[in-house]
Amino acid sequence: HGMVWYGMVWYGMVWYGMVWYGMVWYGMVWYGMVWYGMVWYGMVWYGM
């Protein structure tokens, strides 16, 4: 019975880790897009 509980906890931890990892990745991509947009915006402004 204890093994099942242990497996569930481990599974939950893995899921939690995957979600957290996904959030970090998503944040990095979003941050990169914002940075890219700022640079592009600056280039357009500078070009004008």
C-alpha positions as CSV (number, residue, x, y, z in Angstrom):
1,H,0.0,0.0,0.0
2,G,2.9,2.3,0.8
3,M,4.4,1.8,-2.6
4,V,1.3,3.0,-4.3
5,W,1.3,6.2,-2.3
6,Y,5.0,6.7,-3.0
7,G,4.3,6.2,-6.7
8,M,1.5,8.7,-6.6
9,V,3.7,11.3,-4.8
10,W,6.5,10.7,-7.3
11,Y,4.2,11.0,-10.2
12,G,2.8,14.2,-8.8
13,M,6.3,15.6,-8.3
14,V,7.2,14.7,-11.9
15,W,4.0,16.4,-13.2
16,Y,4.7,19.4,-11.0
17,G,8.2,19.6,-12.4
18,M,7.0,19.3,-16.0
19,V,4.4,22.1,-15.5
20,W,7.0,24.3,-13.8
21,Y,9.5,23.6,-16.5
22,G,6.9,24.4,-19.1
23,M,6.1,27.7,-17.4
24,V,9.7,28.6,-17.3
25,W,10.1,27.8,-21.0
26,Y,7.0,29.8,-21.8
27,G,8.2,32.7,-19.8
28,M,11.6,32.6,-21.6
29,V,9.9,32.5,-25.0
30,W,7.6,35.4,-24.1
31,Y,10.5,37.4,-22.6
32,G,12.5,36.7,-25.8
33,M,9.5,37.9,-28.0
34,V,9.2,41.1,-25.9
35,W,12.9,41.7,-26.3
36,Y,12.8,41.0,-30.0
37,G,9.8,43.4,-30.3
38,M,11.6,46.1,-28.4
39,V,14.7,45.8,-30.6
40,W,12.6,45.8,-33.8
41,Y,10.6,48.8,-32.5
42,G,13.9,50.6,-31.7
43,M,15.3,49.8,-35.2
44,V,12.1,51.2,-36.8
45,W,12.2,54.3,-34.7
46,Y,15.9,54.7,-35.4
47,G,15.3,54.2,-39.1
48,M,12.7,56.9,-39.1
